[in-house]
Amino acid sequence: MKAVTGVVALAVTADMPLFELSIACEIFGTDRSDLADPWYELRLCAADPGGTRTQNGFVLHTPHDLEMLAAADTVVVPAVSADAVLSGEPADPRLLGALRAAHANGARIVSLCTGAFVLAEAGLLDGRRATTHWVYTDILGARHPEVRVDPAVLYVDEGDVLTSAGRSAGIDLCLHLIRADLGAEIANQVARRMVVPAHRPGGQAQYIETPVPRAGDDGLAPVLQWAVEHLDQQLTVAQMACLAGVSPRTLVRRFHDATGTTPLRWLHAQRLARARHLLESTDLPIERISQLCGMGTAGNLRHHFTRSVGVTPMEYRRTFHGQSTPVLSSVP
């Protein structure tokens, strides 16, 4: 990759969410030639140049057409609307063609949040590792099985194609681009001016809610409720099967049908969810939290928590303490 600034072409589409759009405009469009001269040259592009109505009714001046993408050093595709993602609405063929042409011409292609769906539709993520907002990673993987979707990271750098996770992870990726182009010192200065971390620990796994099982699935709800009320104990499949009045083998089958996973993996996820809730809502020491969630020792909790969430329990507490929501592991 070229370690220069160059032209950044921002592909703007109708009803585009403003947040990711503003990230790219702030980072690449604000003149910071006092840090690096020349700074990036931002160009706003649309299939129909002139004015493009974005989300919430704002009209953005987009003077350049999509042919500008092929002349850019970096092309950024911000998020598309949630409605477009959920409905499977196809992207504008003109945009898809322009992205393919830009990539073939050597441009670095970047998506923020759900912009990954556009890159996937253009075929630019085939055989590659990529990410998007954690809410939509399953949809991206199901709709584009040729993409290796990673739901846990803040961004993925595949060299010539980069994708960010949801919402503010776009800031992380854009700062990563500056770091790659201009070095860590300048990226750190930009981060300080934006009053954001230059590099966040962990990935978006720390923000993902633990799915709760569906109530009423083959009579498992009482068993699941009992399990989450006894997470401080060492629970076994045999115990749960006995409570359900079935054999362990039958429990495993019914459990998989209801939750999509095994009893032990589900229990592990619930223990981690309990630990997260306690880290957010209490000042209990890590040793006590490990006991209450059934992890045994503080060392065991740190190992499993860091492996699953991507940050240590203490780092998670520093980020989320006082922001607790209702316990995610309860059964409706």
C-alpha positions in Angstrom: 0.0 0.0 0.0 1.1 3.6 -0.7 2.1 5.5 2.4 0.6 8.7 1.2 -2.6 10.7 1.7 -4.1 11.2 -1.8 -7.7 11.4 -2.9 -10.4 9.9 -0.7 -13.7 9.4 -2.6 -16.7 9.0 -0.5 -19.6 7.1 -2.1 -22.8 8.7 -1.0 -26.2 7.0 -1.5 -29.8 8.0 -0.8 -30.9 7.5 2.8 -27.4 6.9 4.0 -27.0 7.1 7.8 -25.3 10.3 8.8 -23.0 9.0 11.6 -20.6 6.9 9.4 -20.8 9.6 6.7 -19.7 12.2 9.2 -16.8 10.0 10.5 -15.3 9.9 7.0 -15.9 13.7 6.5 -14.4 14.6 9.8 -11.3 12.5 9.5 -10.4 12.9 5.9 -12.2 16.1 5.0 -11.0 18.4 7.8 -7.9 20.2 6.8 -5.0 19.0 9.0 -2.2 20.1 6.8 -0.4 21.3 9.9 0.1 17.6 10.7 0.8 16.3 7.2 1.0 18.4 4.1 -0.7 17.6 1.9 -3.6 16.2 3.9 -6.2 14.0 2.3 -8.4 15.4 -0.5 -12.0 14.4 0.1 -14.4 14.1 -2.8 -18.1 13.4 -2.3 -19.5 11.2 -5.1 -22.9 10.0 -6.0 -24.6 8.2 -8.9 -26.6 11.3 -9.6 -24.4 14.3 -8.7 -25.8 17.5 -7.2 -27.7 16.9 -4.0 -28.2 13.6 -2.2 -30.8 13.3 0.5 -29.4 11.3 3.4 -31.0 9.9 6.5 -33.2 12.3 8.6 -33.7 14.6 5.6 -30.3 16.2 5.3 -29.3 17.0 1.7 -25.6 16.6 1.1 -23.9 18.4 -1.8 -22.3 15.7 -3.9 -20.5 17.4 -6.9 -18.7 14.3 -8.3 -20.1 11.3 -10.1 -19.1 7.7 -9.5 -16.4 7.8 -12.2 -14.3 9.7 -9.6 -14.0 6.5 -7.6 -11.7 4.9 -10.2 -9.4 7.9 -10.0 -9.2 7.9 -6.2 -6.5 6.4 -3.9 -9.0 5.4 -1.3 -12.8 4.8 -1.7 -15.0 4.8 1.4 -18.5 3.3 1.4 -20.2 4.4 4.6 -23.2 2.5 6.1 -26.4 1.8 4.2 -29.7 2.0 6.0 -31.0 -0.7 8.3 -34.1 -1.0 6.1 -32.0 -1.7 3.0 -30.0 -4.4 4.9 -33.0 -6.1 6.4 -35.0 -6.1 3.1 -32.1 -7.2 1.0 -32.6 -4.2 -1.3 -29.9 -4.4 -4.0 -27.3 -1.7 -4.3 -27.3 0.6 -7.3 -25.6 -1.3 -10.1 -23.8 1.9 -11.1 -22.1 2.0 -7.6 -21.2 -1.7 -7.8 -19.6 -1.2 -11.2 -17.7 1.8 -10.0 -16.4 0.0 -7.0 -15.2 -2.9 -9.1 -13.5 -0.5 -11.5 -11.8 1.4 -8.6 -10.5 -1.8 -7.1 -9.2 -3.0 -10.5 -7.5 0.4 -10.8 -5.6 -0.1 -7.5 -7.7 1.9 -5.1 -8.0 0.9 -1.5 -11.6 0.1 -0.8 -13.0 0.7 2.7 -16.5 0.1 4.2 -17.8 1.4 7.4 -20.5 -0.5 9.4 -23.1 -1.9 7.0 -21.2 -0.6 4.0 -19.7 -4.1 3.9 -23.0 -5.3 2.3 -22.3 -3.2 -0.7 -18.7 -4.5 -1.0 -19.9 -8.0 -0.6 -22.5 -7.5 -3.3 -19.8 -6.1 -5.6 -17.9 -9.3 -5.1 -14.9 -7.5 -3.4 -15.2 -9.6 -0.2 -15.3 -13.0 -1.8 -12.8 -15.3 -0.1 -11.8 -12.6 2.3 -12.3 -12.0 6.0 -14.6 -9.1 6.7 -16.8 -7.6 9.4 -19.8 -5.4 9.9 -22.1 -4.3 12.7 -22.6 -7.2 15.1 -26.3 -7.0 14.7 -26.0 -7.9 11.0 -23.0 -10.3 10.9 -25.3 -13.3 10.7 -27.2 -11.8 7.8 -24.0 -10.9 6.0 -22.7 -14.4 6.4 -26.0 -16.0 5.3 -26.5 -13.7 2.3 -22.8 -14.0 1.2 -21.4 -17.3 2.3 -18.3 -16.8 0.3 -17.3 -14.0 2.8 -15.5 -15.1 6.0 -17.4 -12.9 8.5 -15.7 -12.1 11.8 -18.3 -10.7 14.3 -15.8 -10.1 17.1 -13.4 -7.5 15.7 -13.5 -3.7 15.4 -12.1 -3.8 11.8 -10.5 -6.1 9.3 -7.5 -5.0 7.2 -7.1 -7.2 4.1 -4.6 -4.9 2.5 -6.6 -3.5 -0.5 -10.0 -4.0 1.1 -10.9 -3.0 4.7 -14.1 -3.3 6.6 -15.2 -1.9 10.0 -17.6 -3.1 12.6 -20.6 -1.1 13.7 -21.0 2.6 14.2 -18.0 4.1 16.1 -15.8 1.3 14.9 -15.6 3.3 11.8 -13.5 5.8 13.7 -11.1 3.0 14.7 -10.7 1.9 11.1 -10.2 5.5 9.8 -7.5 6.1 12.4 -6.0 2.8 11.4 -5.8 4.1 7.8 -4.0 7.3 9.0 -1.7 5.2 11.0 -0.8 3.1 8.0 -0.4 6.1 5.7 1.2 8.7 8.0 2.4 6.8 11.1 1.3 6.4 14.7 2.3 9.8 15.9 0.0 11.6 13.5 -2.9 9.1 14.0 -2.5 9.8 17.8 -2.7 13.5 17.3 -5.8 13.2 15.2 -7.4 11.0 17.9 -6.5 13.5 20.6 -8.2 16.3 18.6 -11.3 14.2 18.1 -11.2 13.3 21.9 -11.3 9.6 21.1 -8.9 6.7 21.9 -6.1 6.3 19.4 -6.5 2.5 19.7 -9.3 0.7 21.6 -8.5 -2.6 23.3 -10.5 -5.6 22.2 -13.1 -5.9 19.5 -16.9 -5.4 19.1 -17.4 -8.7 21.0 -17.4 -6.6 24.2 -20.5 -4.8 22.9 -22.5 -7.8 21.7 -25.5 -8.8 23.7 -25.7 -12.5 24.6 -28.7 -14.1 22.8 -31.4 -15.3 25.2 -33.1 -18.6 24.4 -36.7 -18.5 23.1 -39.3 -19.2 25.7 -41.5 -22.2 25.4 -39.1 -24.3 23.2 -40.1 -27.9 23.9 -40.6 -27.2 27.6 -37.0 -26.1 28.2 -37.8 -22.7 29.6 -38.1 -23.8 33.3 -34.8 -25.7 33.0 -33.1 -22.6 31.5 -34.5 -20.4 34.2 -33.3 -22.8 36.9 -29.8 -22.9 35.3 -29.4 -19.1 35.2 -30.5 -18.9 38.9 -27.8 -21.4 39.8 -24.8 -20.2 37.8 -22.7 -20.0 40.9 -22.8 -23.8 41.1 -21.2 -26.4 38.9 -24.0 -27.5 36.7 -24.0 -30.7 34.5 -26.0 -31.9 31.5 -27.2 -34.8 33.7 -28.7 -32.4 36.3 -30.5 -30.4 33.6 -31.8 -33.5 31.9 -33.1 -34.9 35.2 -34.9 -31.6 35.8 -36.4 -31.7 32.3 -37.4 -35.4 32.8 -35.5 -36.6 29.7 -32.3 -38.4 29.0 -29.1 -36.4 28.6 -29.0 -37.3 24.9 -32.6 -36.1 24.4 -31.8 -32.9 26.3 -28.8 -32.1 24.0 -30.9 -32.6 20.9 -33.8 -30.5 22.2 -31.4 -27.9 23.5 -29.7 -27.5 20.1 -33.1 -27.2 18.4 -34.1 -24.5 20.8 -30.9 -22.5 21.2 -28.6 -23.5 18.3 -25.9 -24.6 20.6 -25.0 -27.2 23.3 -26.0 -27.0 26.9 -22.4 -26.6 28.1 -21.7 -23.8 25.6 -24.9 -22.1 26.5 -24.0 -22.3 30.2 -20.6 -20.9 29.4 -22.2 -17.9 27.6 -24.5 -17.3 30.5 -21.7 -17.3 33.0 -19.9 -14.7 30.9 -23.1 -12.7 30.6 -23.4 -12.8 34.4 -19.8 -11.6 34.8 -20.4 -8.8 32.4 -23.5 -7.7 34.3 -21.7 -7.8 37.6 -18.7 -5.9 36.2 -21.1 -3.2 34.9 -23.3 -2.9 37.9 -21.2 -3.6 41.0 -17.8 -2.9 42.6 -17.3 -6.5 43.6 -13.8 -7.8 43.3 -13.0 -10.1 40.4 -12.5 -13.1 42.7 -16.0 -12.7 44.0 -17.5 -12.2 40.5 -15.8 -15.3 39.3 -17.5 -17.3 42.1 -20.9 -15.8 41.5 -20.8 -16.7 37.8 -19.4 -20.2 38.4 -16.0 -19.6 36.9 -14.2 -20.6 40.1 -11.1 -18.5 40.3 -10.2 -15.0 39.2 -7.6 -16.4 36.9 -10.1 -18.7 35.2 -12.5 -15.8 34.7 -9.8 -13.6 33.2 -8.8 -16.3 30.8 -12.3 -17.1 29.5 -13.5 -13.5 29.6 -10.5 -12.2 27.6 -10.8 -15.0 25.1 -14.5 -14.4 24.5 -14.9 -10.7 24.9 -11.5 -9.5 23.7 -10.6 -7.4 26.8 -9.8 -8.2 30.4 -12.5 -8.0 33.0 -10.9 -4.8 34.4 -10.7 -3.2 31.0 -14.4 -4.1 30.4 -15.3 -2.6 33.8 -13.5 0.7 33.1 -15.5 1.0 29.8 -18.9 -0.1 31.0 -19.2 0.4 34.7 -22.4 2.3 35.5 -24.0 1.5 32.1 -25.7 -1.8 33.2 -28.8 -2.9 31.5 -31.2 -5.7 32.7 -29.5 -9.1 33.0 -29.2 -10.5 29.6 -29.3 -14.1 30.7 -32.8 -14.2 32.1 -35.3 -16.3 30.4 -38.5 -14.4 29.2 
